[in-house]
Amino acid sequence: MSAAKPQGTMLGHPKGLFLLFTTELWERFSYYAMRAILVLYLVDKVQSEGGHGLGWSQADALSLYGTFTGLVYLTPLLGGWLADNVLGQRKAIYIGGALMAMGQFILAAPHSWIPGLETAAFYLGLGTLILGNGLFKPNISTMVGDLYPEGDHRRDGAFTIFYMGINVGAFLSGIIVGSVVSAYDGNFQAGFFCAGIGMLFSLVIQFFFAQRLLGDIGTVPAAKLEKEKDAARGEVRKEPLTKVERDRIKVIMVMGLFTIIFWAGFEQAGGLMNLFTNDFTDRMIGNWEVPTTWFQSLNAMFIVIFAPVLASIWIRLGKNEPNSPVKFALGLLLLGIGFLFMIGAVMEMGGDPDAKSSMWWLVGAYFFHTMGELCLSPIGLSMVTKLAPLRIASLMMGAWFLFIAAANKIGGVVGSFIGHDGAREEQLANAMSIFAGIAITAAISGMILYFMADKLVDWMHGAETKEHTEAEVLEEEIAVTAEHEAIALKR
Protein backbone atom coordinates (compact mmCIF):
# COMPACT_ATOMS: atom_id res chain seq x y z
CA MET A 1 0.00 0.00 0.00
CA SER A 2 2.88 2.33 0.71
CA ALA A 3 5.90 3.09 -1.40
CA ALA A 4 8.31 3.17 1.53
CA LYS A 5 8.43 -0.29 3.07
CA PRO A 6 9.26 -1.01 6.72
CA GLN A 7 12.58 -2.68 7.44
CA GLY A 8 13.48 -5.70 9.56
CA THR A 9 11.76 -8.90 10.64
CA MET A 10 11.21 -10.76 13.89
CA LEU A 11 10.07 -14.40 14.08
CA GLY A 12 9.52 -14.29 10.34
CA HIS A 13 7.21 -11.23 10.46
CA PRO A 14 7.88 -7.51 9.95
CA LYS A 15 8.90 -5.83 13.19
CA GLY A 16 6.02 -3.40 12.64
CA LEU A 17 3.59 -6.22 13.48
CA PHE A 18 4.89 -6.37 17.04
CA LEU A 19 4.69 -2.59 17.34
CA LEU A 20 1.00 -2.73 16.33
CA PHE A 21 0.53 -5.73 18.65
CA THR A 22 1.85 -3.73 21.61
CA THR A 23 -0.04 -0.57 20.64
CA GLU A 24 -3.34 -2.42 20.47
CA LEU A 25 -2.65 -4.43 23.63
CA TRP A 26 -2.38 -1.24 25.69
CA GLU A 27 -5.34 0.41 23.97
CA ARG A 28 -7.53 -2.62 24.71
CA PHE A 29 -6.21 -2.64 28.27
CA SER A 30 -7.32 0.97 28.61
CA TYR A 31 -10.78 0.42 27.12
CA TYR A 32 -11.62 -2.73 29.05
CA ALA A 33 -10.26 -1.30 32.31
CA MET A 34 -12.68 1.62 31.96
CA ARG A 35 -15.52 -0.70 30.84
CA ALA A 36 -15.00 -2.94 33.87
CA ILE A 37 -15.65 -0.13 36.37
CA LEU A 38 -17.98 2.20 34.44
CA VAL A 39 -21.30 0.88 35.76
CA LEU A 40 -19.85 0.30 39.24
CA TYR A 41 -18.69 3.93 39.31
CA LEU A 42 -22.09 5.21 38.24
CA VAL A 43 -24.05 3.34 40.93
CA ASP A 44 -21.61 3.86 43.79
CA LYS A 45 -23.19 5.85 46.65
CA VAL A 46 -26.50 4.19 45.88
CA GLN A 47 -25.20 1.05 47.50
CA SER A 48 -23.21 2.74 50.24
CA GLU A 49 -23.18 6.39 51.21
CA GLY A 50 -19.80 8.01 51.10
CA GLY A 51 -18.64 6.09 48.05
CA HIS A 52 -16.64 7.46 45.15
CA GLY A 53 -19.22 7.34 42.36
CA LEU A 54 -22.06 9.45 40.96
CA GLY A 55 -24.91 7.74 42.82
CA TRP A 56 -27.06 6.85 39.82
CA SER A 57 -29.75 4.20 39.96
CA GLN A 58 -28.84 0.83 38.50
CA ALA A 59 -31.42 1.22 35.73
CA ASP A 60 -30.04 4.60 34.63
CA ALA A 61 -26.46 3.31 34.80
CA LEU A 62 -27.25 0.29 32.63
CA SER A 63 -29.13 2.42 30.11
CA LEU A 64 -26.16 4.80 29.86
CA TYR A 65 -23.82 1.81 29.49
CA GLY A 66 -25.86 0.61 26.51
CA THR A 67 -25.75 4.05 24.90
CA PHE A 68 -21.99 4.28 25.40
CA THR A 69 -21.18 0.85 23.96
CA GLY A 70 -23.60 1.48 21.09
CA LEU A 71 -21.78 4.69 20.15
CA VAL A 72 -18.48 2.82 20.35
CA TYR A 73 -19.68 0.93 17.25
CA LEU A 74 -21.04 3.93 15.39
CA THR A 75 -18.13 6.39 15.60
CA PRO A 76 -15.64 4.09 13.78
CA LEU A 77 -17.74 4.60 10.63
CA LEU A 78 -16.94 8.32 10.70
CA GLY A 79 -13.39 7.74 11.92
CA GLY A 80 -12.71 5.26 9.13
CA TRP A 81 -14.00 7.71 6.53
CA LEU A 82 -11.84 10.53 7.90
CA ALA A 83 -8.75 8.31 7.88
CA ASP A 84 -9.40 7.06 4.36
CA ASN A 85 -10.19 10.45 2.86
CA VAL A 86 -8.49 13.14 4.95
CA LEU A 87 -6.08 12.15 7.71
CA GLY A 88 -4.49 8.82 6.85
CA GLN A 89 -4.43 6.00 9.36
CA ARG A 90 -1.35 7.14 11.24
CA LYS A 91 -2.67 10.62 12.08
CA ALA A 92 -6.08 9.19 12.94
CA ILE A 93 -4.47 6.85 15.46
CA TYR A 94 -2.44 9.66 17.04
CA ILE A 95 -5.45 11.98 17.34
CA GLY A 96 -7.79 9.20 18.48
CA GLY A 97 -5.31 7.89 21.03
CA ALA A 98 -4.73 11.38 22.45
CA LEU A 99 -8.49 11.95 22.77
CA MET A 100 -8.97 8.58 24.49
CA ALA A 101 -6.20 9.27 26.97
CA MET A 102 -7.67 12.72 27.62
CA GLY A 103 -11.10 11.18 28.20
CA GLN A 104 -9.73 8.69 30.72
CA PHE A 105 -7.91 11.42 32.66
CA ILE A 106 -11.03 13.62 32.70
CA LEU A 107 -12.92 10.69 34.26
CA ALA A 108 -10.03 10.27 36.69
CA ALA A 109 -10.14 13.87 37.94
CA PRO A 110 -10.87 13.81 41.71
CA HIS A 111 -14.31 15.12 42.62
CA SER A 112 -12.76 17.63 45.00
CA TRP A 113 -11.24 19.38 41.97
CA ILE A 114 -14.59 19.90 40.27
CA PRO A 115 -17.24 20.40 42.98
CA GLY A 116 -20.73 20.52 41.51
CA LEU A 117 -19.49 19.55 38.05
CA GLU A 118 -18.93 15.82 38.54
CA THR A 119 -21.68 14.79 36.12
CA ALA A 120 -20.68 17.36 33.49
CA ALA A 121 -17.06 16.21 33.70
CA PHE A 122 -18.21 12.60 33.39
CA TYR A 123 -20.13 13.30 30.17
CA LEU A 124 -17.21 15.31 28.79
CA GLY A 125 -14.80 12.46 29.52
CA LEU A 126 -17.11 9.83 28.06
CA GLY A 127 -17.78 11.90 24.93
CA THR A 128 -14.06 12.45 24.39
CA LEU A 129 -13.48 8.71 24.74
CA ILE A 130 -16.17 7.94 22.15
CA LEU A 131 -14.73 10.39 19.62
CA GLY A 132 -11.20 9.09 20.15
CA ASN A 133 -12.39 5.51 19.80
CA GLY A 134 -13.94 6.35 16.44
CA LEU A 135 -10.60 7.56 15.09
CA PHE A 136 -8.42 4.86 16.65
CA LYS A 137 -10.39 1.63 16.26
CA PRO A 138 -11.04 1.22 12.54
CA ASN A 139 -7.49 2.00 11.47
CA ILE A 140 -4.89 0.04 13.39
CA SER A 141 -5.84 -3.45 12.18
CA THR A 142 -5.90 -2.33 8.56
CA MET A 143 -2.27 -1.31 9.04
CA VAL A 144 -1.49 -4.91 9.99
CA GLY A 145 -2.75 -6.03 6.59
CA ASP A 146 -0.75 -3.30 4.87
CA LEU A 147 2.50 -4.78 6.22
CA TYR A 148 2.14 -7.66 3.76
CA PRO A 149 1.79 -7.75 -0.03
CA GLU A 150 -1.29 -9.36 -1.54
CA GLY A 151 -1.09 -13.14 -1.41
CA ASP A 152 1.55 -13.22 1.35
CA HIS A 153 0.92 -16.44 3.28
CA ARG A 154 2.12 -14.81 6.53
CA ARG A 155 -0.87 -12.45 6.72
CA ASP A 156 -3.27 -14.85 8.47
CA GLY A 157 -0.63 -15.70 11.07
CA ALA A 158 0.00 -12.00 11.58
CA PHE A 159 -3.64 -11.34 12.43
CA THR A 160 -3.62 -14.26 14.86
CA ILE A 161 -0.65 -12.70 16.67
CA PHE A 162 -2.30 -9.28 16.59
CA TYR A 163 -5.60 -10.54 18.00
CA MET A 164 -3.74 -12.35 20.76
CA GLY A 165 -2.52 -8.92 21.84
CA ILE A 166 -6.11 -7.72 22.03
CA ASN A 167 -7.12 -10.57 24.29
CA VAL A 168 -4.03 -10.26 26.48
CA GLY A 169 -4.83 -6.58 27.01
CA ALA A 170 -8.46 -7.37 27.78
CA PHE A 171 -7.44 -10.10 30.25
CA LEU A 172 -4.97 -7.92 32.15
CA SER A 173 -7.33 -4.94 32.36
CA GLY A 174 -9.92 -6.31 34.76
CA ILE A 175 -7.32 -7.80 37.07
CA ILE A 176 -5.07 -4.73 37.23
CA VAL A 177 -7.79 -2.08 37.45
CA GLY A 178 -9.64 -4.10 40.10
CA SER A 179 -6.48 -4.38 42.15
CA VAL A 180 -5.77 -0.65 41.79
CA VAL A 181 -9.32 0.34 42.83
CA SER A 182 -9.13 -2.00 45.84
CA ALA A 183 -5.72 -0.64 46.82
CA TYR A 184 -7.17 2.89 46.85
CA ASP A 185 -10.13 1.95 49.03
CA GLY A 186 -12.69 1.71 46.23
CA ASN A 187 -11.70 4.97 44.54
CA PHE A 188 -12.77 4.54 40.91
CA GLN A 189 -10.84 7.64 39.87
CA ALA A 190 -7.67 5.61 40.49
CA GLY A 191 -9.03 2.99 38.09
CA PHE A 192 -9.73 5.54 35.37
CA PHE A 193 -6.24 6.97 35.89
CA CYS A 194 -4.82 3.47 35.44
CA ALA A 195 -6.77 3.17 32.18
CA GLY A 196 -5.41 6.54 31.05
CA ILE A 197 -1.84 5.41 31.71
CA GLY A 198 -2.48 2.34 29.55
CA MET A 199 -3.68 4.55 26.71
CA LEU A 200 -0.62 6.78 27.07
CA PHE A 201 1.63 3.71 26.78
CA SER A 202 -0.16 2.81 23.55
CA LEU A 203 0.20 6.32 22.14
CA VAL A 204 3.84 6.84 23.13
CA ILE A 205 4.94 3.46 21.77
CA GLN A 206 3.27 4.19 18.43
CA PHE A 207 4.67 7.72 18.24
CA PHE A 208 8.32 6.84 18.87
CA PHE A 209 8.60 3.64 16.84
CA ALA A 210 6.07 3.94 14.00
CA GLN A 211 8.24 5.60 11.37
CA ARG A 212 11.17 3.28 12.02
CA LEU A 213 9.15 0.04 12.02
CA LEU A 214 6.21 0.86 9.74
CA GLY A 215 7.85 3.05 7.12
CA ASP A 216 5.22 5.18 5.39
CA ILE A 217 2.38 2.73 6.00
CA GLY A 218 -0.72 4.62 7.07
CA THR A 219 0.59 8.09 6.24
CA VAL A 220 -1.36 8.55 2.98
CA PRO A 221 -5.19 8.48 2.98
CA ALA A 222 -6.37 5.22 1.39
CA ALA A 223 -8.91 6.97 -0.84
CA LYS A 224 -6.11 8.92 -2.53
CA LEU A 225 -4.28 5.70 -3.30
CA GLU A 226 -7.47 4.04 -4.55
CA LYS A 227 -8.17 6.97 -6.88
CA GLU A 228 -4.71 6.57 -8.36
CA LYS A 229 -5.37 2.86 -8.94
CA ASP A 230 -8.80 3.58 -10.45
CA ALA A 231 -7.29 6.14 -12.78
CA ALA A 232 -4.70 3.61 -13.91
CA ARG A 233 -7.25 0.88 -14.74
CA GLY A 234 -10.17 3.10 -15.82
CA GLU A 235 -13.39 3.96 -14.02
CA VAL A 236 -15.48 1.01 -12.84
CA ARG A 237 -18.91 0.99 -14.50
CA LYS A 238 -21.88 1.00 -12.12
CA GLU A 239 -24.24 -1.93 -12.57
CA PRO A 240 -27.56 -2.95 -10.96
CA LEU A 241 -27.53 -5.74 -8.40
CA THR A 242 -27.88 -9.23 -9.80
CA LYS A 243 -30.20 -11.89 -8.32
CA VAL A 244 -27.20 -13.62 -6.70
CA GLU A 245 -26.08 -10.35 -5.11
CA ARG A 246 -29.60 -9.61 -3.84
CA ASP A 247 -29.81 -13.08 -2.28
CA ARG A 248 -26.46 -12.62 -0.55
CA ILE A 249 -27.54 -9.24 0.82
CA LYS A 250 -30.66 -10.94 2.22
CA VAL A 251 -28.39 -13.33 4.13
CA ILE A 252 -26.50 -10.39 5.66
CA MET A 253 -29.77 -8.73 6.73
CA VAL A 254 -31.24 -11.92 8.24
CA MET A 255 -28.05 -12.79 10.11
CA GLY A 256 -27.84 -9.19 11.29
CA LEU A 257 -31.19 -9.51 13.06
CA PHE A 258 -29.96 -12.57 14.92
CA THR A 259 -26.68 -10.89 15.80
CA ILE A 260 -28.68 -8.19 17.62
CA ILE A 261 -30.16 -10.89 19.87
CA PHE A 262 -26.78 -12.44 20.63
CA TRP A 263 -24.87 -9.26 21.44
CA ALA A 264 -27.76 -7.74 23.41
CA GLY A 265 -27.47 -10.75 25.72
CA PHE A 266 -23.70 -11.01 25.65
CA GLU A 267 -23.18 -7.35 26.57
CA GLN A 268 -24.89 -7.92 29.93
CA ALA A 269 -21.36 -8.94 30.97
CA GLY A 270 -20.25 -5.35 31.48
CA GLY A 271 -23.64 -4.18 32.75
CA LEU A 272 -26.19 -6.28 34.62
CA MET A 273 -23.89 -9.25 35.25
CA ASN A 274 -21.22 -6.86 36.51
CA LEU A 275 -23.68 -5.41 39.05
CA PHE A 276 -24.88 -8.89 40.00
CA THR A 277 -21.26 -9.88 40.63
CA ASN A 278 -20.74 -6.84 42.84
CA ASP A 279 -23.97 -7.01 44.86
CA PHE A 280 -25.21 -10.60 44.92
CA THR A 281 -22.15 -12.85 44.58
CA ASP A 282 -20.04 -14.34 47.35
CA ARG A 283 -16.55 -13.50 46.13
CA MET A 284 -14.70 -14.56 49.27
CA ILE A 285 -11.80 -17.02 49.10
CA GLY A 286 -10.80 -17.50 52.70
CA ASN A 287 -10.32 -13.99 54.07
CA TRP A 288 -9.74 -12.44 50.65
CA GLU A 289 -12.46 -11.00 48.42
CA VAL A 290 -12.02 -11.36 44.65
CA PRO A 291 -12.47 -7.90 43.05
CA THR A 292 -15.62 -7.61 40.94
CA THR A 293 -13.67 -6.51 37.87
CA TRP A 294 -11.60 -9.71 37.78
CA PHE A 295 -14.60 -11.55 36.36
CA GLN A 296 -14.46 -9.26 33.33
CA SER A 297 -11.17 -10.96 32.41
CA LEU A 298 -12.72 -14.42 32.14
CA ASN A 299 -13.95 -13.89 28.58
CA ALA A 300 -10.51 -12.99 27.20
CA MET A 301 -8.87 -15.84 29.12
CA PHE A 302 -11.37 -18.38 27.76
CA ILE A 303 -10.86 -17.06 24.20
CA VAL A 304 -7.09 -17.56 24.35
CA ILE A 305 -7.44 -21.03 25.88
CA PHE A 306 -10.31 -22.45 23.81
CA ALA A 307 -10.03 -20.74 20.41
CA PRO A 308 -7.29 -23.19 19.26
CA VAL A 309 -9.36 -26.11 20.59
CA LEU A 310 -12.48 -25.08 18.70
CA ALA A 311 -10.50 -24.35 15.53
CA SER A 312 -9.05 -27.85 15.70
CA ILE A 313 -12.52 -29.37 16.18
CA TRP A 314 -13.91 -27.61 13.10
CA ILE A 315 -11.04 -28.86 10.95
CA ARG A 316 -11.27 -32.42 12.23
CA LEU A 317 -14.97 -32.52 11.40
CA GLY A 318 -13.99 -32.02 7.76
CA LYS A 319 -17.01 -32.23 5.49
CA ASN A 320 -19.23 -32.56 8.58
CA GLU A 321 -18.25 -29.11 9.82
CA PRO A 322 -21.42 -27.05 10.44
CA ASN A 323 -22.13 -24.26 8.00
CA SER A 324 -22.07 -20.64 9.13
CA PRO A 325 -25.80 -20.27 9.98
CA VAL A 326 -25.69 -23.49 12.05
CA LYS A 327 -22.62 -22.25 13.95
CA PHE A 328 -24.48 -18.99 14.48
CA ALA A 329 -27.47 -20.90 15.86
CA LEU A 330 -25.18 -22.90 18.14
CA GLY A 331 -23.73 -19.64 19.46
CA LEU A 332 -27.22 -18.44 20.39
CA LEU A 333 -28.01 -21.70 22.17
CA LEU A 334 -24.75 -21.52 24.13
CA LEU A 335 -25.60 -17.95 25.14
CA GLY A 336 -28.92 -19.24 26.48
CA ILE A 337 -27.14 -22.01 28.43
CA GLY A 338 -24.89 -19.37 29.99
CA PHE A 339 -27.92 -17.51 31.30
CA LEU A 340 -29.23 -20.76 32.82
CA PHE A 341 -26.22 -20.48 35.14
CA MET A 342 -27.31 -16.97 36.09
CA ILE A 343 -30.81 -18.32 36.81
CA GLY A 344 -29.14 -20.95 39.01
CA ALA A 345 -27.27 -18.20 40.86
CA VAL A 346 -30.55 -16.40 41.68
CA MET A 347 -32.27 -19.65 42.70
CA GLU A 348 -29.41 -20.56 45.03
CA MET A 349 -30.23 -17.45 47.05
CA GLY A 350 -33.74 -18.82 47.66
CA GLY A 351 -35.33 -15.40 47.83
CA ASP A 352 -33.25 -14.40 50.86
CA PRO A 353 -32.16 -10.80 50.19
CA ASP A 354 -29.19 -11.20 52.53
CA ALA A 355 -27.89 -14.36 50.84
CA LYS A 356 -25.25 -14.43 48.14
CA SER A 357 -24.64 -16.90 45.34
CA SER A 358 -21.50 -18.84 44.52
CA MET A 359 -19.05 -17.20 42.13
CA TRP A 360 -18.86 -20.47 40.18
CA TRP A 361 -22.24 -19.72 38.62
CA LEU A 362 -20.64 -16.67 37.04
CA VAL A 363 -17.62 -18.62 35.84
CA GLY A 364 -19.96 -21.10 34.15
CA ALA A 365 -21.99 -18.32 32.56
CA TYR A 366 -18.92 -16.56 31.18
CA PHE A 367 -17.55 -19.87 29.88
CA PHE A 368 -20.67 -20.70 27.85
CA HIS A 369 -21.01 -17.12 26.65
CA THR A 370 -17.43 -17.28 25.35
CA MET A 371 -18.08 -20.62 23.65
CA GLY A 372 -21.08 -19.01 21.98
CA GLU A 373 -18.94 -16.06 20.93
CA LEU A 374 -16.36 -18.40 19.40
CA CYS A 375 -19.08 -20.14 17.39
CA LEU A 376 -20.80 -16.97 16.24
CA SER A 377 -18.47 -14.01 16.18
CA PRO A 378 -15.93 -15.13 13.55
CA ILE A 379 -18.78 -15.40 11.05
CA GLY A 380 -19.81 -11.74 11.19
CA LEU A 381 -17.36 -9.49 9.38
CA SER A 382 -15.96 -12.43 7.44
CA MET A 383 -19.45 -13.16 6.11
CA VAL A 384 -20.00 -9.54 5.10
CA THR A 385 -16.70 -9.40 3.21
CA LYS A 386 -17.59 -12.66 1.41
CA LEU A 387 -21.20 -11.86 0.56
CA ALA A 388 -21.37 -8.10 0.00
CA PRO A 389 -21.00 -6.93 -3.63
CA LEU A 390 -17.66 -5.18 -3.91
CA ARG A 391 -19.17 -1.89 -5.07
CA ILE A 392 -21.29 -1.58 -1.89
CA ALA A 393 -19.00 -3.44 0.53
CA SER A 394 -18.46 -0.37 2.72
CA LEU A 395 -22.22 0.25 2.89
CA MET A 396 -22.85 -3.34 3.99
CA MET A 397 -20.06 -3.13 6.57
CA GLY A 398 -21.66 0.02 7.94
CA ALA A 399 -25.03 -1.75 8.10
CA TRP A 400 -23.42 -4.62 10.04
CA PHE A 401 -21.94 -2.20 12.57
CA LEU A 402 -25.38 -0.62 12.93
CA PHE A 403 -26.76 -4.02 13.93
CA ILE A 404 -24.07 -4.34 16.64
CA ALA A 405 -24.62 -0.76 17.81
CA ALA A 406 -28.36 -1.45 18.12
CA ALA A 407 -27.60 -4.65 20.04
CA ASN A 408 -25.53 -2.77 22.61
CA LYS A 409 -28.20 -0.14 23.16
CA ILE A 410 -30.94 -2.78 23.43
CA GLY A 411 -28.75 -4.72 25.87
CA GLY A 412 -28.51 -1.63 28.07
CA VAL A 413 -32.28 -1.11 27.97
CA VAL A 414 -32.92 -4.77 28.83
CA GLY A 415 -30.51 -4.61 31.76
CA SER A 416 -32.19 -1.43 33.02
CA PHE A 417 -35.36 -3.42 33.72
CA ILE A 418 -33.73 -4.40 37.01
CA GLY A 419 -35.51 -1.27 38.29
CA HIS A 420 -34.85 2.03 40.00
CA ASP A 421 -33.52 1.74 43.54
CA GLY A 422 -35.84 -1.13 44.45
CA ALA A 423 -35.42 -3.43 47.43
CA ARG A 424 -33.04 -6.35 47.01
CA GLU A 425 -35.98 -8.78 46.77
CA GLU A 426 -37.41 -6.76 43.88
CA GLN A 427 -34.04 -6.49 42.17
CA LEU A 428 -33.49 -10.25 42.45
CA ALA A 429 -36.93 -10.95 41.00
CA ASN A 430 -36.27 -8.56 38.13
CA ALA A 431 -32.83 -10.08 37.50
CA MET A 432 -34.39 -13.55 37.36
CA SER A 433 -36.92 -12.32 34.79
CA ILE A 434 -34.20 -10.71 32.67
CA PHE A 435 -31.92 -13.76 32.75
CA ALA A 436 -34.80 -16.10 31.95
CA GLY A 437 -36.09 -13.83 29.18
CA ILE A 438 -32.69 -13.68 27.49
CA ALA A 439 -32.18 -17.46 27.84
CA ILE A 440 -35.57 -18.22 26.28
CA THR A 441 -35.17 -15.66 23.50
CA ALA A 442 -31.67 -16.93 22.63
CA ALA A 443 -32.78 -20.56 22.59
CA ILE A 444 -35.85 -19.92 20.42
CA SER A 445 -33.84 -17.71 18.07
CA GLY A 446 -31.17 -20.38 17.76
CA MET A 447 -33.75 -23.03 16.84
CA ILE A 448 -35.40 -20.74 14.27
CA LEU A 449 -32.04 -19.98 12.67
CA TYR A 450 -31.11 -23.68 12.64
CA PHE A 451 -34.19 -24.51 10.56
CA MET A 452 -33.47 -21.55 8.26
CA ALA A 453 -29.83 -22.59 7.72
CA ASP A 454 -30.27 -24.56 4.47
CA LYS A 455 -32.19 -21.73 2.83
CA LEU A 456 -29.59 -19.18 3.90
CA VAL A 457 -26.79 -21.35 2.49
CA ASP A 458 -28.70 -21.55 -0.81
CA TRP A 459 -28.90 -17.75 -0.87
CA MET A 460 -25.12 -17.57 -0.38
CA HIS A 461 -24.66 -19.15 -3.84
CA GLY A 462 -21.43 -20.99 -3.14
CA ALA A 463 -19.77 -18.54 -0.75
CA GLU A 464 -19.59 -21.34 1.86
CA THR A 465 -17.69 -23.80 -0.32
CA LYS A 466 -14.09 -22.74 0.35
CA GLU A 467 -12.10 -25.18 2.50
CA HIS A 468 -9.97 -23.69 5.26
CA THR A 469 -6.72 -24.80 6.84
CA GLU A 470 -6.48 -25.14 10.60
CA ALA A 471 -4.33 -21.99 10.74
CA GLU A 472 -7.01 -20.00 8.92
CA VAL A 473 -9.75 -21.24 11.25
CA LEU A 474 -7.62 -20.49 14.32
CA GLU A 475 -7.08 -16.96 13.02
CA GLU A 476 -10.84 -16.50 12.71
CA GLU A 477 -11.53 -17.87 16.20
CA ILE A 478 -8.87 -15.69 17.84
CA ALA A 479 -10.30 -12.69 15.97
CA VAL A 480 -13.59 -12.67 17.84
CA THR A 481 -12.72 -9.86 20.22
CA ALA A 482 -11.38 -7.78 17.37
CA GLU A 483 -14.55 -8.32 15.37
CA HIS A 484 -16.74 -7.43 18.32
CA GLU A 485 -14.74 -4.24 18.70
CA ALA A 486 -15.39 -3.49 15.03
CA ILE A 487 -11.77 -3.34 13.87
CA ALA A 488 -11.18 -6.61 12.05
CA LEU A 489 -11.65 -5.52 8.44
CA LYS A 490 -8.60 -6.56 6.38
CA ARG A 491 -7.56 -4.90 3.17
C-alpha positions, 0 to 999 in steps of 0.5 A: 500500500505504501511506497516506503516499506518497513525494514526488519523482521522478527520471528519471520514477520515484519517488526512493525507487526509487534509494534502494532501488537503492543499498541493495540494491547495497551489500547484494549487494556485501557478500554476494558479497564474503563468498561469494567468499572464504568457501571460500578462507578455510576451506581456507587453511593446508591449502595453505600453512602460516602462512596466514590461514584455518581450515585445513579440508579442501576437502571439509569447506569445500565441504560447509559452503558448501553448508549456508550457501547452502542456509540463505540460501534457507530463512531468508527464509521466516521473515523474510518472515513476521515482516515481514508479520505483526509487524515491517513491511518497514522494521524487518525491513530495519534489523534484518536489515542490522544483523545482517548487518553484525555477522556480517561484522565477527565474521568479520573479527575478527583471530585474535589477538583470539580465540585458541583461539576462531577456529572458534566465532567463525566459526560465530557470524559465519556464523549471524548473517549467515544470520539477518540475511539472512532478515530483509533479503532477502525485503522490500526488493524488495517495497518497490519494487513498493509504490512504484507503484499497481496497473497503473502501467506504470513498475513493470516498468522499475523492477524492471529498474533495481533488478535492475541494482543487484544485478548491479552490486554483485555485479560490484564485490564480487569485484574489490574484495574480491580487491584488498583481500585481495591488498593485505593479503598474503592476509589474509581478515579484511580481505576480511570487513571490506570486506564489513562496510563495504559492509553498513554503507553499505547500512544507513546509506543506508536509515536516513537517507533512507528516511522522506524518500524512501519515506514510510510504505511498509514501516512497517505489516505487510502482513498487517494491511493485508490483513486490513483489505482482507479485512474490507472485501470479506468473507471469502474462501470456502475451496474444494478444488483444481480439476483445472486447479489440480492440473495447474498444481501438478504443473508446479511440482513437476516443474520444481522437480526440474529446478531442483535439478539446475541450481542444484546445478551452477551453485553450484559457482561459489562452491565447487569452481570457486573452489578450482580457480581458486585452485589449478589455474589459471594466472592470470598476465598478465605479472608480475601475477596475477589475484586468484581472486575476480575470476572471481566477478564474471564472472557478474554482468558477463555478465548485464548485457551479455547479458540485453538481447541475449537479451531481444531474441532472444526477442521477435524470434522472435515465435510461434517463441519457445520455451515455458518448459519448453524454455527451462528445458531449454536452460538445463540443456544450456548448464550442461552445455556450461559444464562441458565447459570445466572438463573441458578445463581438467583435460585441458590439465594432462595429469595433471601435478600441477605444471601449471596450466590457462589461465584462459580455460577458466574464462571460457568456463565462466562464460559458458555457465553465465550463458547457461543462467541467463538461459534458466532463471532468469527462469522460476522465481518468475514461473512459480510466481506464474502457476501457483499458486492464489492461496489457496496462493501463499505455500505454493507459493513456500515449496516453490520456495525449498525446491527451491533450498535443497536444490540448494545443499546438494546442490551442496556435497555434490557438490563435497566429493567432491574428497576430504579432503587428497588429493594433487594428482593425486587431487584433479584426478581427482576434479574431472574426475569431478565436472565430467563427472558434472554435465555428463552429468547436466545434458545428460540432464536437459535432453533429458528435460525437452525431450521433456516440454515439450508435456505440461507446457504442456498442464498449464499450461492457458493460462498460457503464452499471454500475449505480452510486450513487449521491456521485459517480457522484459528485466526478466525476464532482468535479474531472474535474480540477484534470483530466485536470491537469493530476493527477486524476488516482486512484490506 
